[in-house]
């Protein structure tokens, strides 16, 4: 696809701001004449990630063609159409896509935007359509209605959760459930009626909740992820504990932070090997060396699934009658982390790893992590621009 103009890029920024996920395709002169376009890698990836269509599962030939309803948006009108997705018998069955009536709105090398809403493709000529004017128009129009509907649908759960949080915050400081570092999150989740469990799934209808006291030096939890034991020298948390643990009160434990920019007091650090796409933890003990491994693909997928959408809830800690209370005050709303930044932030020491391993009096080894954490300044580097909401 050709390089986008500055105007086209600005239109995409405006659409992204309005929660519109889309893909782009550039019809050629030959493609318009023959009513055929290659379904490029980016288009195929979009269709698969949005669970619209998977070309890898589609068989070749006209009998396996898939037809999807389509709406073509023009200035103040729409054209009812349809799309065909297929793989021809010829060659390798290279994926094809075509939107009927596309020639009515497109010239060769225009950029066509494709999004999906209300069980239909919604397409428009990004090059020619005055996106901003239509969205801001005082005259109601189909394109404006589409963008508003997408925006409302995408934000429906967030607005519901925000309303609940404001109600909780409006009732004043809430007594802490337990005397622990984790109480700020557990207290809020209980107030929201969310079961306290160890699920890796987001907390509230697809939105992850991360609560923290309003000390700006506190690192924030991203997710927990055990190493890939099959690829690692050590095969369990117990082996890590035996190698680096220490006696503390009644427990034998390893509670420590591991960084890529310095070694900790246990002689541990970590590094990224981009060639083999692994995060590796290392000991300065020559007889141990590299001892556990995470694949970057696994870490990226955990980040995307855990933080597809997140509310970072800030609370003020207040002592009332010698008991900690929480006044929840602010929400930072992030979406769609940039996974390529994850690696860079590890290398910069902004994302670190916490081991939380101990052997109790019964000899059982318990591992609460490993926890990947991020310094407060890293949030704006890991996620696209966020929204901030006051709760009180």
C-alpha positions as CSV (number, residue, x, y, z in Angstrom):
1,X,0.0,0.0,0.0
2,X,1.2,3.5,-0.8
3,X,2.3,5.9,1.9
4,X,-0.6,7.7,3.5
5,X,-0.8,11.5,3.1
6,X,-0.8,13.7,6.2
7,X,-4.5,14.4,5.7
8,X,-5.3,10.6,5.6
9,X,-3.2,10.1,8.8
10,X,-5.1,12.8,10.6
11,X,-8.4,11.2,9.6
12,X,-7.2,7.9,11.0
13,X,-6.2,9.6,14.3
14,X,-9.7,11.1,14.6
15,X,-11.3,7.7,14.0
16,X,-9.0,6.0,16.5
17,X,-9.9,8.6,19.1
18,X,-13.5,7.6,18.4
19,X,-12.8,3.9,19.1
20,X,-13.0,2.8,15.5
21,X,-10.9,-0.2,14.7
22,X,-10.2,-0.5,11.0
23,X,-8.1,-1.8,8.2
24,X,-7.1,-0.2,4.9
25,X,-6.9,-1.4,1.4
26,X,-5.7,0.3,-1.9
27,X,-7.5,-0.8,-5.0
28,X,-5.4,-0.7,-8.2
29,X,-6.6,0.3,-11.6
30,X,-6.5,-3.3,-12.7
31,X,-8.3,-4.4,-9.6
32,X,-11.2,-1.9,-10.1
33,X,-11.5,-3.0,-13.8
34,X,-11.6,-6.7,-12.9
35,X,-13.6,-6.3,-9.6
36,X,-10.9,-8.0,-7.6
37,X,-8.5,-7.1,-4.8
38,X,-5.9,-9.1,-2.9
39,X,-6.7,-9.5,0.8
40,X,-3.4,-8.2,2.1
41,X,-1.8,-9.4,5.2
42,X,-3.0,-6.4,7.3
43,X,-6.6,-7.0,6.0
44,X,-6.4,-10.7,6.8
45,X,-5.0,-10.0,10.2
46,X,-7.8,-7.5,10.9
47,X,-10.5,-9.9,9.8
48,X,-9.0,-12.7,12.0
49,X,-8.4,-10.6,15.1
50,X,-12.0,-9.2,15.0
51,X,-13.3,-12.8,14.4
52,X,-15.0,-11.8,11.2
53,X,-13.3,-14.2,8.8
54,X,-10.2,-16.5,8.8
55,X,-8.8,-17.2,5.3
56,X,-6.6,-19.9,6.7
57,X,-9.7,-22.0,7.4
58,X,-11.3,-21.2,4.0
59,X,-11.2,-23.8,1.2
60,X,-10.5,-22.8,-2.4
61,X,-13.1,-22.5,-5.1
62,X,-16.3,-20.6,-5.8
63,X,-18.4,-23.0,-3.7
64,X,-16.5,-21.8,-0.6
65,X,-17.0,-18.1,-1.2
66,X,-18.2,-16.1,1.8
67,X,-20.7,-13.2,1.3
68,X,-20.9,-10.5,4.0
69,X,-23.4,-7.6,4.0
70,X,-21.8,-4.2,3.4
71,X,-22.7,-0.6,3.8
72,X,-20.7,1.9,1.7
73,X,-20.7,5.4,3.2
74,X,-20.6,8.5,1.0
75,X,-21.1,12.1,2.0
76,X,-24.7,12.1,3.4
77,X,-25.9,8.8,1.9
78,X,-25.1,5.1,2.0
79,X,-25.1,2.4,-0.6
80,X,-26.3,-1.1,0.3
81,X,-23.8,-3.6,-1.0
82,X,-22.0,-6.9,-0.1
83,X,-18.5,-8.2,0.1
84,X,-17.2,-11.5,-1.3
85,X,-14.3,-13.2,0.4
86,X,-12.8,-16.2,-1.4
87,X,-9.7,-18.2,-2.5
88,X,-9.6,-19.1,-6.2
89,X,-8.7,-22.5,-7.5
90,X,-5.7,-21.1,-9.4
91,X,-2.2,-20.8,-8.0
92,X,-2.1,-21.1,-4.2
93,X,-5.6,-19.8,-3.7
94,X,-4.3,-16.4,-2.7
95,X,-7.0,-14.6,-0.6
96,X,-9.2,-12.2,-2.5
97,X,-11.8,-9.6,-1.4
98,X,-14.2,-7.5,-3.3
99,X,-16.9,-4.9,-2.4
100,X,-19.7,-4.7,-4.9
101,X,-20.3,-1.1,-6.1
102,X,-16.8,0.0,-5.0
103,X,-16.2,1.6,-8.4
104,X,-19.0,4.2,-7.5
105,X,-16.8,5.8,-4.8
106,X,-13.2,4.8,-5.6
107,X,-10.5,5.7,-8.1
108,X,-7.3,3.8,-8.5
109,X,-4.9,4.2,-5.5
110,X,-7.5,5.8,-3.2
111,X,-7.4,4.4,0.3
112,X,-10.5,2.5,1.4
113,X,-11.2,2.1,5.1
114,X,-12.8,-1.1,6.3
115,X,-14.5,-1.5,9.7
116,X,-17.1,-3.9,10.9
117,X,-20.2,-3.1,12.9
118,X,-23.8,-4.4,13.2
119,X,-22.9,-7.6,11.4
120,X,-21.8,-5.8,8.3
121,X,-18.8,-4.3,6.8
122,X,-18.9,-0.5,6.9
123,X,-16.6,1.0,4.2
124,X,-15.7,4.5,3.0
125,X,-13.2,6.3,0.9
126,X,-10.7,7.6,3.4
127,X,-9.0,9.7,0.7
128,X,-12.1,11.6,-0.4
129,X,-14.5,11.5,2.6
130,X,-14.5,14.6,4.8
131,X,-14.4,12.6,8.0
132,X,-14.1,15.4,10.5
133,X,-16.9,17.5,8.9
134,X,-19.3,14.6,8.8
135,X,-18.6,13.6,12.5
136,X,-18.9,17.2,13.7
137,X,-21.9,18.2,11.4
138,X,-25.0,19.7,13.0
139,X,-26.9,17.9,10.2
140,X,-27.5,14.3,11.2
141,X,-25.9,11.8,8.7
142,X,-25.3,8.1,8.4
143,X,-21.5,8.3,8.9
144,X,-21.9,10.4,12.1
145,X,-24.5,7.9,13.4
146,X,-22.1,5.0,12.6
147,X,-19.2,6.6,14.5
148,X,-21.4,7.5,17.5
149,X,-22.8,4.0,17.6
150,X,-19.3,2.4,17.6
151,X,-18.1,4.9,20.2
152,X,-21.1,4.2,22.5
153,X,-20.8,0.4,22.1
154,X,-17.0,0.4,22.8
155,X,-17.4,2.6,25.9
156,X,-20.6,1.1,27.3
157,X,-19.0,-1.1,29.9
158,X,-16.4,1.6,30.8
159,X,-19.1,4.1,31.5
160,X,-21.0,1.5,33.5
161,X,-17.9,0.8,35.6
162,X,-17.1,4.4,36.0
163,X,-20.5,5.1,37.3
164,X,-20.1,2.4,39.9
165,X,-16.7,3.7,41.0
166,X,-18.1,7.2,41.4
167,X,-20.9,5.9,43.6
168,X,-18.3,4.0,45.8
169,X,-16.0,7.1,46.0
170,X,-19.0,9.3,46.8
171,X,-19.7,7.3,50.0
172,X,-16.4,8.4,51.5
173,X,-13.4,6.4,52.8
174,X,-13.9,2.6,52.9
175,X,-12.4,0.5,55.7
176,X,-9.6,-1.8,54.5
177,X,-10.6,-5.5,54.4
178,X,-7.2,-6.8,55.4
179,X,-3.9,-5.4,56.7
180,X,-1.8,-6.0,53.6
181,X,-0.3,-4.3,50.6
182,X,-3.0,-6.0,48.4
183,X,-5.9,-4.6,50.5
184,X,-6.4,-1.5,48.2
185,X,-7.4,-3.7,45.4
186,X,-9.3,-6.4,47.4
187,X,-11.3,-3.7,49.2
188,X,-12.4,-2.1,45.9
189,X,-13.2,-5.4,44.2
190,X,-15.3,-6.4,47.2
191,X,-17.2,-3.1,47.1
192,X,-17.9,-3.7,43.4
193,X,-19.2,-7.2,44.1
194,X,-16.3,-8.9,42.2
195,X,-15.2,-12.3,43.5
196,X,-11.6,-12.4,44.8
197,X,-9.8,-15.1,42.8
198,X,-6.6,-15.9,41.0
199,X,-8.2,-15.9,37.5
200,X,-6.0,-14.5,34.7
201,X,-9.0,-13.0,33.0
202,X,-9.9,-9.3,33.3
203,X,-11.9,-8.3,36.4
204,X,-15.1,-6.6,35.2
205,X,-16.7,-7.5,31.8
206,X,-13.4,-7.4,30.0
207,X,-11.9,-4.5,31.9
208,X,-8.9,-5.1,34.2
209,X,-8.9,-3.2,37.5
210,X,-5.6,-2.2,39.1
211,X,-5.8,-0.2,42.3
212,X,-3.0,1.5,44.1
213,X,-2.2,3.9,46.9
214,X,-1.4,7.4,45.6
215,X,2.3,7.3,46.3
216,X,3.8,8.1,43.0
217,X,6.8,5.9,43.6
218,X,4.8,2.7,43.7
219,X,5.2,0.3,40.8
220,X,2.0,-1.1,39.4
221,X,1.3,-4.7,38.7
222,X,1.0,-5.7,35.1
223,X,0.5,-9.5,35.3
224,X,1.9,-12.7,36.8
225,X,3.5,-15.2,34.5
226,X,5.6,-18.3,35.4
227,X,8.6,-19.1,33.2
228,X,8.6,-21.7,30.4
229,X,9.9,-24.6,32.5
230,X,10.5,-26.7,29.4
231,X,13.0,-24.2,28.0
232,X,14.5,-23.4,31.5
233,X,17.4,-24.9,33.4
234,X,15.4,-24.8,36.6
235,X,12.1,-26.7,36.4
236,X,10.1,-25.2,39.3
237,X,9.8,-22.3,41.7
238,X,11.2,-24.6,44.4
239,X,14.5,-24.8,42.6
240,X,14.7,-21.0,42.4
241,X,13.9,-20.7,46.1
242,X,16.5,-23.4,47.0
243,X,19.2,-21.6,45.0
244,X,18.6,-18.0,46.1
245,X,16.3,-18.0,49.1
246,X,17.0,-16.9,52.7
247,X,15.6,-17.4,56.2
248,X,13.2,-14.7,57.4
249,X,11.2,-15.2,60.6
250,X,9.5,-18.6,60.3
251,X,9.8,-18.8,56.5
252,X,12.4,-19.6,53.9
253,X,11.7,-17.1,51.2
254,X,12.8,-15.2,48.1
255,X,11.1,-11.8,47.9
256,X,13.1,-9.7,45.5
257,X,13.0,-7.4,42.5
258,X,14.9,-8.3,39.3
259,X,15.9,-5.7,36.8
260,X,17.7,-5.7,33.4
261,X,19.9,-2.7,34.3
262,X,21.4,-3.9,37.6
263,X,21.9,-7.1,39.7
264,X,20.1,-7.4,43.0
265,X,21.5,-8.5,46.3
266,X,20.9,-12.1,45.3
267,X,23.1,-11.6,42.2
268,X,20.1,-11.8,39.8
269,X,19.3,-9.9,36.7
270,X,17.5,-10.4,33.4
271,X,18.0,-9.6,29.8
272,X,16.2,-9.9,26.5
273,X,17.7,-11.9,23.7
274,X,15.9,-10.5,20.6
275,X,17.4,-13.1,18.2
276,X,15.6,-16.0,20.0
277,X,12.8,-13.8,21.3
278,X,13.3,-14.7,25.0
279,X,13.5,-13.0,28.3
280,X,16.2,-14.7,30.3
281,X,16.9,-14.5,34.1
282,X,20.6,-15.0,35.1
283,X,22.6,-15.6,38.3
284,X,26.1,-14.3,38.8
285,X,27.0,-17.7,40.3
286,X,29.0,-19.4,37.5
287,X,27.7,-22.8,38.2
288,X,24.1,-21.5,37.6
289,X,24.2,-18.8,35.0
290,X,21.0,-18.5,33.0
291,X,18.3,-20.5,34.9
292,X,14.8,-19.5,33.7
293,X,13.3,-18.3,30.4
294,X,10.1,-16.7,29.2
295,X,9.2,-16.5,25.5
296,X,8.5,-12.9,24.4
297,X,5.5,-14.1,22.4
298,X,4.0,-15.5,25.6
299,X,4.6,-12.3,27.6
300,X,3.2,-10.2,24.8
301,X,0.0,-12.3,24.6
302,X,-0.4,-12.1,28.4
303,X,0.0,-8.3,28.3
304,X,-2.6,-8.0,25.5
305,X,-5.1,-10.3,27.1
306,X,-4.8,-8.9,30.6
307,X,-4.7,-5.2,29.6
308,X,-6.8,-4.9,26.5
309,X,-8.6,-2.3,28.6
310,X,-7.6,-1.3,32.1
311,X,-8.8,1.0,34.9
312,X,-5.9,2.1,37.0
313,X,-7.6,3.3,40.2
314,X,-5.8,5.7,42.5
315,X,-6.7,5.8,46.2
316,X,-5.7,7.9,49.1
317,X,-4.8,5.9,52.3
318,X,-6.3,7.4,55.4
319,X,-6.0,6.2,59.0
320,X,-9.4,6.3,60.9
321,X,-9.5,4.9,64.4
322,X,-6.1,3.2,63.8
323,X,-7.5,1.4,60.7
324,X,-6.5,2.0,57.1
325,X,-9.3,3.4,54.9
326,X,-9.3,4.1,51.2
327,X,-10.7,7.1,49.4
328,X,-10.8,6.2,45.7
329,X,-10.1,9.4,43.8
330,X,-8.9,9.0,40.2
331,X,-9.1,6.6,37.3
332,X,-6.6,6.3,34.4
333,X,-8.3,4.4,31.5
334,X,-5.9,2.7,29.1
335,X,-6.4,0.5,26.1
336,X,-4.4,-1.8,23.7
337,X,-0.8,-1.9,25.0
338,X,2.0,-1.5,22.5
339,X,3.8,-4.8,22.9
340,X,6.9,-3.7,21.1
341,X,7.4,-1.1,23.9
342,X,7.2,-3.9,26.5
343,X,10.7,-5.2,25.5
344,X,12.2,-1.7,25.5
345,X,10.8,-0.9,28.9
346,X,12.3,-4.1,30.4
347,X,15.7,-3.1,28.9
348,X,15.3,0.3,30.4
349,X,14.5,-1.0,33.9
350,X,11.0,0.5,33.8
351,X,9.4,-2.9,33.8
352,X,10.8,-5.2,36.4
353,X,10.1,-8.7,37.8
354,X,9.3,-9.6,41.4
355,X,9.8,-13.1,42.9
356,X,7.4,-13.8,45.7
357,X,8.3,-17.4,46.7
358,X,8.3,-19.0,50.2
359,X,8.3,-22.4,51.8
360,X,5.9,-22.5,54.7
361,X,6.2,-24.5,58.0
362,X,4.7,-27.5,56.3
363,X,7.3,-27.6,53.6
364,X,5.0,-26.4,50.8
365,X,6.4,-23.9,48.3
366,X,4.1,-21.0,47.4
367,X,4.7,-18.7,44.5
368,X,2.6,-15.5,44.2
369,X,4.4,-14.4,41.0
370,X,6.6,-13.9,39.2
371,X,5.0,-10.5,39.0
372,X,5.8,-8.1,36.1
373,X,5.6,-4.5,37.4
374,X,5.9,-1.1,35.8
375,X,7.0,2.2,37.2
376,X,4.4,4.9,37.1
377,X,6.1,6.9,34.3
378,X,6.0,3.8,32.1
379,X,2.2,3.7,31.8
380,X,2.2,6.5,29.1
381,X,5.0,4.7,27.3
382,X,3.4,1.3,27.2
383,X,-0.1,2.4,26.2
384,X,-1.6,4.9,23.7
385,X,-2.8,8.2,25.1
386,X,-5.2,7.4,28.0
387,X,-8.3,9.1,29.5
388,X,-8.3,10.3,33.1
389,X,-11.5,10.6,35.2
390,X,-12.1,12.1,38.6
391,X,-14.2,10.1,40.9
392,X,-15.0,12.8,43.5
